[in-house]
């Protein structure tokens, strides 16, 4: 997620962007075109840094605000990132 100038997450913008991307992937023509292109992560050379920034950013945010997850229930709502 991107932060705005005040450092806050712009959740409404991110949500709208993800919904639009998912809608586009529902189009067969767009999906074929997108699948022919290389994945954006293939050009990234530092895998650990990539995972820290993209794969674990959400978990780090949860841990920052809730503390340890021991004894808590976790529900994931995933969005496809194009």
C-alpha positions as CSV (number, residue, x, y, z in Angstrom):
1,X,0.0,0.0,0.0
2,X,1.2,3.5,-0.7
3,X,1.3,6.2,1.9
4,X,0.1,9.7,1.2
5,X,2.0,12.9,2.1
6,X,0.9,12.7,5.8
7,X,2.2,9.1,6.0
8,X,-1.3,7.6,6.2
9,X,-2.3,4.7,4.0
10,X,-4.6,5.7,1.2
11,X,-6.9,2.7,1.6
12,X,-9.8,3.9,-0.6
13,X,-7.4,4.5,-3.6
14,X,-5.7,1.1,-3.1
15,X,-9.1,-0.6,-2.9
16,X,-10.4,1.1,-6.0
17,X,-7.2,0.2,-7.9
18,X,-7.4,-3.5,-6.9
19,X,-11.0,-3.7,-7.8
20,X,-10.3,-2.2,-11.2
21,X,-7.4,-4.6,-11.8
22,X,-9.6,-7.6,-10.9
23,X,-12.3,-6.3,-13.2
24,X,-9.9,-6.0,-16.1
25,X,-8.5,-9.5,-15.5
26,X,-12.1,-10.7,-16.0
27,X,-11.7,-9.7,-19.7
28,X,-10.4,-12.6,-21.7
29,X,-8.6,-10.3,-24.2
30,X,-6.9,-8.3,-21.4
31,X,-6.0,-11.4,-19.5
32,X,-4.3,-13.0,-22.5
33,X,-2.3,-9.8,-23.1
34,X,-1.3,-9.6,-19.4
35,X,-0.2,-13.2,-19.2
36,X,2.1,-12.8,-22.2
37,X,4.1,-10.1,-20.4
38,X,6.8,-10.9,-17.8
39,X,6.0,-10.7,-14.2
40,X,7.2,-7.5,-12.6
41,X,9.1,-9.3,-9.9
42,X,11.3,-11.2,-12.3
43,X,13.5,-8.1,-12.8
44,X,14.0,-7.6,-9.1
45,X,17.4,-8.9,-8.0
46,X,17.2,-8.7,-4.2
47,X,14.7,-11.4,-3.2
48,X,14.8,-10.8,0.5
49,X,14.2,-7.1,0.2
50,X,11.4,-7.8,-2.3
51,X,9.7,-10.2,0.1
52,X,10.0,-7.8,3.0
53,X,8.4,-5.0,1.0
54,X,5.7,-6.9,-0.7
55,X,5.0,-10.3,0.9
56,X,5.4,-9.4,4.6
57,X,4.3,-5.7,4.6
58,X,0.7,-6.5,5.6
59,X,1.8,-8.9,8.4
60,X,4.3,-6.3,9.7
61,X,1.5,-3.7,9.8
62,X,-0.8,-6.1,11.7
63,X,2.0,-7.0,14.2
64,X,2.8,-3.3,14.7
65,X,-0.8,-2.5,15.7
66,X,-1.9,-5.7,17.5
67,X,1.3,-7.1,19.0
68,X,1.8,-10.8,19.1
69,X,-0.7,-13.0,17.3
70,X,-0.5,-15.8,19.8
71,X,-4.1,-16.8,20.8
72,X,-5.7,-14.7,18.2
73,X,-7.7,-15.6,15.1
74,X,-6.5,-14.4,11.7
75,X,-8.7,-14.0,8.7
76,X,-7.1,-13.1,5.3
77,X,-8.9,-11.3,2.6
78,X,-6.6,-11.4,-0.4
79,X,-6.5,-9.3,-3.5
80,X,-4.8,-10.2,-6.7
81,X,-2.0,-7.8,-7.6
82,X,-1.4,-7.4,-11.3
